[in-house]
Amino acid sequence: MLRRAVPMVAVIFGGLIAALLLRPLERLRHGDGRPWTAGLTVGVCRVALRLLGLKQDRRGTPLQSGGAWVANHVSWLDILVLNAGGRVVFVSKAEVARWPGIGWLARATGTVFVTRDRRAAAADVARLRSRLAQGQVLMFFPEGTSTDGLRVLPFKPTLLAPLIAAGLPVQAVTLTYRAPAGADPRIYGWWGDMDLGPHLLATLAHRRQGTVTVTYHAPRPTTPGDDRKDLAHHLMQDVKSAL
C-alpha cells in the first residue's frame, strides 16, 4: 500500500501547493479563468491514476468548451478520473468545502460551490453563468449523491437551468468501474455512510487494480425554453446505456 500511497500523496499535495502559489497571479491576470491551474490539475490527476494502477478506457470525444458534463457518481475516484479527461470546473454542494482534505482540494482546483438555500439560488446561478460565459466546461453529478456503481439514481434537473437559458450543450458521461478478477464488483463504490479514510486505504491496498471505462456520449444541444426535467431524463438514459 505504501508504495502507492506515498507517491500519490506527494503528487496530489505537491500539485495543491503549486496551484495555491500560482492562483494569486492567475486570478490577477485572468479573474475566474484558470488557464494555468486547470492544466496543472489535469496533469496531477493523470499521474495519480497511473500511480494507483487503475487502468482507463476512454470512449467518445469530451466536450472542450462552453457547456457541461454530467456523470453518474460512484466514488471519490470520480474526481481524479474526470479531471484527468480534460479541463472542467466542478460544481458541488457547499458543505463539501468544509470536508477535511477533499474540501481543500476542491477549493484549490476552482470548484464552484452552490447552496441548497433558495434565497441564495440567484447568486448560485449568476456564478455558473459567469463561468459558462468564459467558455468553461462545468461538471456536476445530477444524482446528488454517490452509489455502489451498479445503478443510476434519477437525475435532478436544477443545475441544468443556466445551461438551457444560455442554449449550451450538455454531455452525459458514464463512469463504469470494473473490479479486478475475484473482487466484489462494488469495490470502488463509496456511498451511504461509508467513511472516506477506510475506503481510501482499502483502495490503495488492493494488490491488483481494475479498470474504469469513461464513455463520453454525444452532447445534447439545448434551446432556451427547453424542459429541464425532460433533458435530465434523457441525460440519465444516456448514462445508463453504457453502464
Summary of the structure (lengths in Angstrom):
residues: 243
radius of gyration: 17.4
end to end distance: 29.1
largest distance: 52.9
contacts: 757
relative contact order: 0.18
helix: 47%
strand: 16%
